[in-house]
Amino acid sequence: MERRIPTRLTAKEGRAFAFPVGIAFLVIAGITWWRGHELATQILGGLSGTLIVAGLLIPSNLGPVYRAWMGLALAISKVTTPIFMGIVYFLVLTPIGFLRRLLGGDPMRHSPVEDSYWSSRPQGKRQGDLNRQF
């Protein structure tokens, strides 16, 4: 289910990549300038300027840059996604499960109604409610 990253972009796609990323680099360059990191400011400012100018002049030729950017994003997500999901599981879902068990809740156990586990429905709702499900 992996989507193929194109090597050539349309002008619209090139600008849609170059401007937000260029502006993000510009914002980060401003933060590094404010914090007094001169070399990082120059590097990030140069990247920002290059991307914004390329987005204005040659947006359809930014395919290789976009491809490299998406490859970096994929590599980062391979590391961060399992860590984030583990944190969510152990810090959110596990305590909720423990609390439910402590309070006696079990979503898999239902009490039968009139010696049956079937749910009765009102007479008017029985007919045709399975038609056109989607």
C-alpha positions in Angstrom: 0.0 0.0 0.0 3.0 2.2 -0.3 2.5 5.2 -2.5 5.0 5.9 -5.2 6.7 9.3 -5.0 6.9 11.0 -8.4 10.2 12.2 -9.8 8.5 15.0 -11.7 6.0 17.3 -10.2 3.5 19.6 -11.7 4.1 23.3 -11.1 1.3 23.4 -8.6 2.7 20.4 -6.7 6.1 21.9 -6.7 4.9 25.2 -5.2 2.7 23.3 -2.7 5.9 21.6 -1.5 8.4 24.5 -1.8 6.5 27.3 -0.1 5.4 25.6 3.2 8.7 23.9 3.7 10.6 27.0 2.8 8.6 29.1 5.2 9.0 26.5 7.9 12.8 26.7 7.4 12.6 30.5 7.5 10.7 30.3 10.8 13.2 27.9 12.3 16.0 30.2 11.0 14.4 33.1 12.8 14.3 31.1 16.0 18.0 30.1 15.7 18.9 33.7 15.0 17.0 34.8 18.1 18.8 32.2 20.1 22.2 33.4 18.8 23.2 30.4 16.6 24.8 32.1 13.6 25.8 29.1 11.5 22.5 27.3 11.9 20.7 30.6 10.9 22.7 30.9 7.7 22.2 27.3 6.7 18.5 27.3 7.4 18.0 30.7 5.8 19.9 29.5 2.7 17.7 26.4 2.5 14.6 28.5 2.9 15.6 31.1 0.3 16.6 28.3 -2.2 13.3 26.5 -1.8 11.2 29.6 -2.1 13.1 30.9 -5.1 13.0 27.4 -6.7 9.3 27.3 -6.0 8.8 30.6 -7.8 11.1 29.9 -10.8 11.3 26.1 -11.4 8.6 24.4 -9.3 8.2 21.4 -11.7 11.9 20.5 -11.2 11.7 20.0 -7.5 10.8 16.3 -7.9 14.1 15.0 -6.6 14.1 17.3 -3.6 10.5 16.3 -2.8 11.5 12.6 -3.2 14.4 13.0 -0.8 12.2 15.0 1.7 9.6 12.2 1.7 12.2 9.5 2.1 13.5 11.3 5.1 10.0 11.6 6.5 9.4 7.9 5.9 12.6 7.0 7.8 11.7 9.3 10.7 8.2 7.8 10.9 9.5 4.3 11.0 11.2 5.2 14.3 8.7 7.7 15.9 5.4 5.9 15.1 6.1 2.8 17.2 7.4 4.9 20.1 4.4 7.2 20.0 1.9 4.3 19.7 3.7 2.5 22.6 3.4 5.6 24.8 -0.3 5.9 23.9 -0.9 2.2 24.7 0.9 2.1 28.0 0.0 5.5 29.3 -3.6 5.8 28.1 -5.2 2.5 27.2 -3.6 0.3 29.8 -4.6 2.5 32.8 -8.2 2.7 31.4 -8.3 -1.1 31.1 -7.1 -1.5 34.7 -9.7 1.0 36.0 -12.5 -0.8 34.2 -11.5 -4.1 35.7 -11.1 -2.6 39.1 -14.6 -1.1 38.8 -16.0 -4.4 37.6 -16.6 -3.5 33.9 -16.1 -6.2 31.2 -17.2 -5.2 27.7 -17.2 -8.8 26.6 -19.7 -10.0 29.2 -23.4 -9.2 28.7 -26.4 -10.2 30.7 -29.1 -12.1 28.8 -32.4 -10.4 28.3 -35.3 -13.0 28.6 -32.9 -16.0 28.4 -31.4 -14.8 25.1 -28.5 -12.6 24.1 -30.4 -11.1 21.2 -31.3 -7.5 21.4 -35.0 -6.8 20.8 -35.8 -3.9 18.5 -38.9 -1.8 18.1 -41.4 -3.2 15.6 -41.1 -0.2 13.2 -37.3 -0.5 13.0 -37.2 -4.2 11.9 -38.2 -3.8 8.3 -35.8 -2.5 5.8 -33.1 -1.2 8.1 -30.5 -3.4 6.4 -31.3 -2.1 2.9 -28.8 0.4 1.4 -26.2 0.0 4.1 -23.6 2.1 2.3 
